[in-house]
Amino acid sequence: AIASYQQAIQLNPEYGEAYQNLGVVWLKLGNVDQSLSAFKKAIALHETHNPAEAQRLRQGLQAMGFQV
């Protein structure tokens, strides 16, 4: 899954959902640093294209105890 999301990001660096899904995969694998990096990029992209999704993602991460 990681390789697929990374490939999608290479093809379209503005694809927020790919960053978001990559963050989920990294989190499930226990790599919190890479996960948060991907989530932060997703939030930044969503702010431009889908502010409601950016807010939902930010709130979900904060509910899990992450500072974003």
C-alpha positions in Angstrom: 0.0 0.0 0.0 2.8 2.4 0.9 4.4 2.1 -2.6 1.0 2.6 -4.3 0.3 5.8 -2.3 3.8 7.1 -2.9 3.4 6.5 -6.6 0.1 8.3 -6.6 1.8 11.2 -4.8 4.6 11.3 -7.4 2.0 11.4 -10.2 0.0 14.1 -8.4 1.7 15.9 -5.5 -1.6 17.8 -4.8 -3.5 14.5 -4.1 -4.4 15.0 -0.4 -6.3 11.8 -0.1 -3.1 9.8 -1.0 -1.2 11.6 1.8 -4.1 10.9 4.2 -4.2 7.2 3.3 -0.4 7.0 3.6 -0.7 8.5 7.0 -3.2 5.8 8.0 -0.9 3.0 6.8 2.2 4.4 8.6 0.2 4.8 11.8 -1.0 1.2 11.6 2.6 0.1 11.1 3.6 2.1 14.2 5.6 4.8 12.5 4.1 7.8 14.1 6.6 10.3 12.8 6.0 9.4 9.1 2.3 9.2 9.8 2.1 12.7 11.2 4.2 14.1 8.4 1.8 12.6 5.8 -1.3 13.7 7.8 0.1 17.3 8.0 0.7 17.4 4.3 -2.9 16.1 3.7 -4.3 18.8 6.0 -2.4 21.5 4.2 -3.6 20.3 0.8 -7.2 19.8 2.1 -7.2 23.4 3.4 -7.0 24.6 -0.1 -9.3 22.1 -1.8 -11.5 20.7 0.9 -11.5 22.7 4.2 -14.1 20.5 5.8 -12.0 17.4 5.3 -9.0 19.3 6.7 -10.9 20.2 9.8 -12.3 16.6 10.2 -8.8 15.1 9.9 -7.3 17.7 12.3 -10.0 17.0 14.9 -9.6 13.2 14.5 -5.9 13.4 15.1 -6.3 15.7 18.1 -8.9 13.3 19.6 -6.1 10.6 19.4 -3.8 12.9 21.3 -1.7 14.2 18.4 -0.8 17.9 18.0 -1.4 19.1 14.4 
